[in-house]
């Protein structure tokens, strides 16, 4: 009986202290974010927290300072575009197109031909670099950058070894300098990494 009394007293005391603490400090505690928005890192690049753009994208990356990133909800994708390019909208100014899927293995669309395929490792994660071309007779990809309808490269990265896992596909325009794309990929920091 004494033990029940002690346990009951302890539970009530902890509850009261927790409640008092909540009301005293509730306005002083703010959730911690990795990065609120874009963090300028130097004169030529900026660090973007893609999770802040959409929580399905669990990574950060550096992009050229003049580039912008936006979420395209109807495609569940992120468009990285150069506002200095000519075009009627941001999709027409696209340089990198990032999509994702959840699966147990690497997948490719049946609407494209794979002309090259190279397995690689990106930041300790399995990846495949594809060169792909939309098949003849397949309608253009609606709402996507026009360059996606022609030969281009896409790098698919498997986030974890879990099954299923997130897979992120980083496709880039054929007129984008390969070094710029590689710099973006080299700067990737996935949120499950400890560094």
C-alpha positions in Angstrom: 0.0 0.0 0.0 2.9 2.3 0.8 4.5 1.7 -2.6 1.2 2.6 -4.4 1.0 5.8 -2.4 4.6 6.8 -3.3 4.1 6.0 -7.0 0.8 8.0 -7.1 2.5 10.9 -5.3 5.4 10.8 -7.7 3.2 10.7 -10.8 1.1 13.7 -9.5 4.2 15.7 -8.7 5.8 15.1 -12.1 2.5 16.0 -13.8 2.1 19.3 -11.8 5.7 20.3 -12.4 5.4 19.6 -16.1 2.2 21.5 -16.3 3.6 24.5 -14.5 6.8 24.4 -16.6 4.7 24.3 -19.8 2.7 27.4 -18.9 5.8 29.3 -17.7 8.0 28.6 -20.7 5.6 27.8 -23.6 6.2 31.1 -25.3 10.0 30.9 -24.9 10.5 27.6 -26.6 10.7 27.5 -30.4 11.2 24.5 -32.6 14.7 24.1 -34.0 15.1 24.1 -37.7 18.2 23.1 -39.5 18.0 26.2 -41.7 15.2 28.7 -41.8 15.5 29.5 -45.5 18.4 30.0 -47.8 21.7 30.5 -46.1 24.2 32.6 -48.2 27.5 30.8 -48.1 29.6 33.0 -50.4 29.4 35.2 -53.5 28.7 32.4 -56.0 26.7 29.8 -54.1 23.9 29.5 -51.6 22.9 26.6 -49.3 19.2 25.5 -49.7 17.3 23.4 -47.2 15.0 21.4 -49.5 13.1 20.0 -46.5 11.9 23.6 -46.0 10.6 23.6 -49.6 8.9 20.3 -49.1 9.4 17.8 -46.3 9.6 14.8 -48.7 13.1 16.1 -49.7 15.4 15.1 -46.9 18.5 17.0 -47.9 20.4 20.3 -48.3 22.6 21.3 -51.2 24.5 24.3 -52.5 23.2 25.8 -55.8 24.5 28.7 -57.8 23.6 32.0 -56.1 21.5 33.2 -59.1 19.4 29.9 -59.2 16.1 29.5 -57.4 14.3 26.4 -56.2 10.5 25.8 -56.1 8.2 23.0 -55.3 5.9 21.9 -58.2 2.9 20.4 -56.3 1.1 18.8 -59.2 4.3 16.8 -60.0 5.6 16.4 -56.5 9.0 17.6 -57.7 11.4 20.5 -57.2 12.5 22.7 -60.0 15.8 24.5 -59.8 15.8 27.2 -62.3 17.8 30.2 -63.5 15.6 33.3 -63.5 18.1 35.0 -65.8 17.3 32.6 -68.7 14.6 33.4 -71.2 11.2 31.7 -70.8 7.6 32.4 -70.0 7.7 30.6 -66.7 10.1 28.9 -64.3 9.7 25.4 -65.8 11.0 26.9 -69.1 14.0 28.2 -67.2 14.7 24.8 -65.5 18.2 23.6 -65.0 17.7 20.7 -62.5 14.6 18.7 -61.9 14.4 16.7 -58.7 11.7 14.0 -58.2 11.4 11.1 -55.7 9.8 7.7 -55.4 9.6 5.1 -52.7 10.6 1.5 -53.7 12.7 -1.5 -52.8 15.0 -1.1 -55.8 16.0 1.3 -58.5 13.2 1.9 -61.0 13.1 3.5 -64.4 10.1 4.7 -66.4 8.9 2.5 -69.3 8.5 5.7 -71.3 12.2 6.2 -71.8 15.1 4.4 -73.4 18.2 4.1 -71.3 21.3 4.7 -73.4 23.8 4.6 -70.6 23.7 3.3 -67.0 26.6 3.7 -64.5 26.4 2.5 -60.9 28.2 4.8 -58.4 28.3 5.8 -54.8 27.3 9.3 -53.7 28.1 10.2 -50.1 28.1 6.6 -49.2 24.7 5.9 -50.8 24.0 3.7 -53.8 23.3 5.6 -57.0 22.9 5.1 -60.7 23.7 7.7 -63.4 21.4 7.3 -66.4 21.4 8.8 -69.8 17.8 8.6 -71.0 15.7 9.6 -74.0 12.0 9.6 -74.2 10.7 6.9 -76.5 9.3 7.8 -79.9 5.5 8.0 -79.9 5.3 8.8 -76.1 3.6 12.2 -75.5 5.7 14.9 -74.0 5.9 14.9 -70.2 3.2 17.4 -69.1 4.3 20.2 -66.9 7.9 19.2 -66.9 10.8 21.0 -68.4 11.0 20.6 -72.2 14.5 19.2 -72.0 13.1 16.2 -70.2 11.6 15.2 -73.5 15.0 14.8 -75.1 18.3 13.0 -74.3 19.5 14.1 -70.8 21.1 12.7 -67.7 19.5 11.7 -64.4 21.2 10.6 -61.2 19.1 8.4 -58.9 20.3 8.1 -55.3 18.9 5.6 -52.8 18.5 7.3 -49.4 18.8 4.2 -47.2 19.3 0.4 -47.4 15.8 0.0 -45.9 13.1 -1.5 -48.0 11.3 0.4 -49.2 13.5 3.5 -49.3 13.3 7.0 -50.7 15.0 7.4 -54.1 15.8 10.9 -55.3 16.2 11.5 -59.0 18.3 14.5 -60.0 17.8 15.2 -63.7 19.6 18.1 -65.4 19.4 20.0 -68.6 21.8 19.1 -71.3 23.0 22.7 -71.7 23.8 23.0 -68.0 27.6 22.7 -67.3 28.4 19.3 -65.9 30.6 20.9 -63.3 27.7 22.9 -61.9 25.6 19.8 -61.6 28.5 17.8 -60.0 29.1 20.7 -57.6 25.4 20.5 -56.5 25.6 16.7 -56.0 29.0 17.0 -54.2 27.4 19.5 -51.8 24.4 17.2 -50.9 23.9 16.6 -47.2 21.2 14.1 -46.4 19.3 14.6 -43.1 20.0 11.1 -41.9 23.8 11.8 -42.0 25.4 12.8 -38.7 27.9 15.3 -40.3 
